[in-house]
C-alpha cells in the first residue's frame, strides 16, 4: 500500500524533486483517485515485469489500468444509490450492467492470478469460495463486491479530513507537528532526492491527535444504516423512556448519524469539526461520553456495531491514515478560495457509509522540500 501510494502521489510532479510550483486539482477527485488506485493495486496485485519486459513498463501499465478502473468505478458509484433503490431508468440499468460486466472481467481470477504482490486477503477469499463450491464466474462477481467494500468509502473520508484540516489551521498545525515528530523519531526525513518514507504500523500507532481527528471526521460524515432482524419478541426502551414492542420477525433500521453522532447531549456543538474531541486533557483517547448522566457505550458508530461491524475497518483506517500522513509530510496544500464554504452532503447517499459532497472543492499542493 505504501509504495503504491507514494508512486501515485508523486507521479505527476515530474522528475525535478526540487520543484516548488503549485499543482491545482479538485480535492475530492484527487483523494478518491489516489486512495482508490493505491488500494486496488495493494489488494489485487501489480503487473509483473515478466509479461511487460521491464519494471518501468509494468509500473506504467499499473498506472494506466488503475486510472481506467477508477474512472469506470466513479461512473458506477454515481449510479449506485438509485440502483439500490430500484429507480434507475432503463438507460441507467443498461449502463450499470455494462459496468458490472467490465468489473467482473477486469477483476476475474484469470486476470488476477497472473499478478505479483496479490494480498493474502484476496487469495484467501478466492480459495475459500472455491472450497465452498462457488463457480469461477460467481467468484469473479464476488471480487467486485470486495473492491466496492474495500474502496468505496476511504477516498471520500480522506477528502473530508483534508478539507477540515485546511479550514481549521489549528488542526492542521497540530497534526503536522505530530506526524513530523513521529517521522523524526523514526530516524527519517523528507528531502530532495531522498529515499521514500517508510511508514510503519508502529509509527501509525503513535498518533493520538491524528486518531482523534479521524474519529471526528467519521462522526461527521459516516452515516450507515444498520438493519436488524428481531429474532424474539422484546421491548425496546429508549433514552427518553418511550418503549416499543418489537415482534419476532420484524425488521429494524437504526440510523446512528442522527441518534448518536449529532446528538448535542453526547457531542456538544455536534456540527462543528473539533479535531481534539476524542482526546483527553492528558492527550490519550477519550472514550467517556454521556447522555442523561449515563455513560454511552456506543458514542460513534461509523463502522456499524455488533457481529456485523465492518470487518475491513482496520484496513480502511490504515489506508486513510497512510494517505493523509504522506500528504502532511510531503506537501503544503491549501484551498484555492480560503473562504470556501464546506459543501453540503449528497443526500442520495444516506445510509451507504461515508457521505460524498454535492460539489467539488478546488485546492492546490506542492512539495514542502
N, C-alpha and C positions, 0 to 999 in steps of 0.2 A: 504494500500500500504506500509506504513512504517513498520508495524510488519512483513509483508511478506518479504520485502527487508532484514531486519535485520536477520530474521531466515535463509534465503538462503545465505546471505553473510558470516555468522558466522558458518554455519552448518559443514563445512569441517575442522574447526580449532581445533576440539577436545574439550574435557571438561576442559582442562587446559588453563584458560584465561590468564595465565602469560607467555605462551609460546612466544618466540621471534624468532622462526625458520622461515625461508623464505619458502613460497609456490610458486612454479612456475606454470605458465599456459600460454595459448595463450590469448592475450589481447582481441581480437575480440570475441572469444568463451566465455571468462569469462563475458564480458559486456553483450553480447547478451543473454547468458544463464540466468544470474541473473535477468536482467531487464525484459525479456520476461516472465519468470516464475512468478515473483512477480506481474507483470501487469495482467497476466492471472488470478491468484488467487484473485487479488483485484477486478477484473471485474466479474468473473464467480463464485466466492464463494469458500468456504473451505468445506472440508469433515466434516460432523458432527460427534461428538463423540458418538452420539446415535446409529449410524449404525456400528461403529468400536469398541465400547466397552469402550474406554477411549480416552482422548485428545491426548496422545502421539502417539497412533496408527493412529489417524486421521491425525495428522501432518505428520507422516511417509508416509501415503498414498498420501497426497498432494505433498510431495517432489517427490515421485516415479512417480506419474501420470503427474506432471508438467514437469519432466525431459523427460518422454516419449513423451509428446506433443511437447516439444521444438525440440527434435531430428527429429520428423516427419515434423515439420514446417520448419526446415532447409532444408530438402530434397525438400519440395515444393518450398521453397524460391529460391533454385538453379535452379529449372525448370521454375520459373515464367517468366523471360524475354522472353525466347523462346516460352513459352506458349502464351503470349500476342501477340508476333509477328507472331504466327501461323506456326512456323518452327520446332516444336518438331517432332522427328521421331516417328514411331508407338510405340516403346518401351517406349519412354518418355511420350506419351499421355496416355498409359495404366497406367504408374506409377502415373501420375498426377491425373487420375481418381480414382485410389486406394486411394491416399492420401486425395482427396476431400471427398470421402465416409467415410474415417476414421474420418475426422474433423466433418462432418455432424452428425455422430453418437456421437462422443465424446462431442460435444457442444450442443447436442439436448436438447429440452425443458425437456424431461423426465429425462435426466441426470443432468440438471442444477437446476431444481426446488427442488431437494432434498438437495441442498447445503445450508450452512449457509453463511451469510455476502455477498450475491449477491448484486452487485452495483445497485443503483437506476436507473442508465442509462440503464443497460441491461434489467431490469424489464420493464422500460418504452418502450424500443424498442420492446420487445416481445408483450406487451399489445397493443401497437399502431398498430402493424402489424395484430394482431388478430382482432382488431376492424375494420380494413380495409378489412377483409375477407381473408387474406392470409392463405394458408393451413399450417398445422403444419410442413410438410416436407420442404416447402419453407422457413419457419421461421428458421428451423434448418440450412439451407444453408446460410441464412442471418446472423446467429450468427457467422459463419466462416468469412464472409465478415467483420463483426465488429472486429473480432480478428485480422485479417490481417491489417485493417486500423489503429487499436489502437497500435499494437505491431511491425509492420514491419519496423519502422524507428528509434525508440527510442534507441534500443540496439546499432545499428551501429553508431548513433550520439554520444552515450556515449563512444564508442571505440575511435572515432576521438578526442573527447575532452580530454580524459585521455592521449592519445598518445601525443597530442600537449603540454599538461602540463609537461609530462616527458621530452620532447625535448626542453622545454623552462623553465629553472629553475626560471627565474624571474616571469613568470606567475604562476608557482606552488607556489612560496613563497607568492605572492600577494593573491591568492585565499585561501591558507591555513590560512594566517593571518586573512582574513576576516571571514571565517567560524568559526575559533577558537574564534574570538571576539564575533560573534553572539551567539555561544553556551554558552560562559561565561556570556554574558549579560542576557541570559535566565535563569541563575542560575543552569546550568547543567555542568557536566564534565564527560569525559570518563575515567573510572578507572577499574582496575581488579575487577571482581565480582560485579561491579556496575550495576545500572539499565540501561536498553536500552535508547538510545537517543529518546526524544520526540520532533521530528522536526515538527514544526507547520507552517501553511501558513504564519503567521505573520513573522516568522523567515526568511522564504524564500523571503520575500518582502524587506529585509534589506541588500541585497547583490548586489549592483550596479556593483562591479568588476566581480563577478560571472556572472551576467546577460550579461555584455559586452562580456565575454569570450564565453558564449553560443551563442550569436548573431554572433560572429566572426566565430565560428566553423561551424555554419549553413550556413553562407555566403560562406564558402569554400567547403562544401561537400553536401549541399542540392541542387539538380538540377532537380526540377519538370518541366514537360512540361505542359503549360497552354493552353487549347484549348477554342476557342470561335466560336460561330456561328454568322454570320453577319445578323442582322435582318432587316436592311435597308441600302441602298446604301450610302457609305460615302467615304471621302478621309482621309487616314491615313497619318499624317505628321510626319516625322522622325526628330530626333535631328540634323542630317546632312543636313536638308532641302529637302531631297528627299520626294516625295509624291507618294502614291499608291492608286489607285481606288479600293475599295472593293465593290463587288456586293452583293446584297441581296441573301442569301443562301450560300455564300462562307464560308468555314471553315478556321479558322486562328489558327496557333500554335505559341506560344511565349515561348522562352527559356531564362528566366531571368538570368540563370547562366552566359551566355556569354554577354547578353545585359546589365546586371546591376552588378552582383556580382563580376565579374573580370574586369570591366571597369576601367582602371587605372586613368581615369579622376575623377570618382566618388570615387574610393577607391585606393589611391596611393599604389604602390607596392602590387598589389592585390593578388598575390600568396603566400604572406608571412603571417603567423599567427601573429596577433598583438592583444593580449588579451584586450588591452585598446582602441581599435579602436572606440568602441561605447561609450566611456566615454568623458565627457567634462573636461577641466582643473580643474573644481570645483568638479569633482567626481560624476556628475549626468549623466543620459543617454543622449547621443548625438543623435540628430535627424536631424541635419543640414548637408546635403551633396549636392554638387553642380556639375553641368556639363554645360560647356559653359557659366559660370557665373550665371546660373539659379538654384535655389534650386530644388532638385529632390524629388518628392513626394514618389516614390517607390524606395528606395535605397537598399532594401533587400527583397526578396520575397520567403523565404523558404517554406511558407505555401500557396502559391498562392496569389490571390488578389480578391477583389470584393465579390460578393454574393457567389462565390464558394470557398472562403477561407476555409481551413481545419477547420471543427468545433471542432476537437479534439486537437487543438494546445495547449490549456491551460493544458489539462491533460498530454499531451506529455512533455511539458516543465517542469511541476512539477515533473513528473516521472523521467526525466533526471536529474533535479537538486537534487532531493532526493537521487538518487543513487550516484552521484558524491560527494555531501555533505558528505554522510556517508563514502565513500571511503577516503575522506580527513581527517575526524575526527577520524576514526577507524584505518587506515592503513598507514604505509610507503609503497611506491611502486616505482619501478624503472625498467628500461629496462634491460634485460639480457645483451644486447650489447649496451653500451652507444652511440656507433656510428651508431646505426641502422638508415638506410635511411627510410624516410617516404614512405610507399607503394604507388604504383600507384592506381588509381581508376579503378575498374572493369567496363569497358566502355559498357558492355552489359546492364548496369542498368541506362544509361542516360534516364532521363525523368520519373523515377519511385520514386522520393523522395530522401532520403539520400543515397548517394553512399556507396558502400562497397569496401574494399581493395582487391587488387588482390592476396594478400598473408597474412598469419598470422604473428603476431609480438609477440615474447616471452617477458614476463615480470615476475617479482616476487613481492610478497607482504607479509607483516607481521603486526601483531598488533603493534600499536605505544606505548601502555602502558602495 
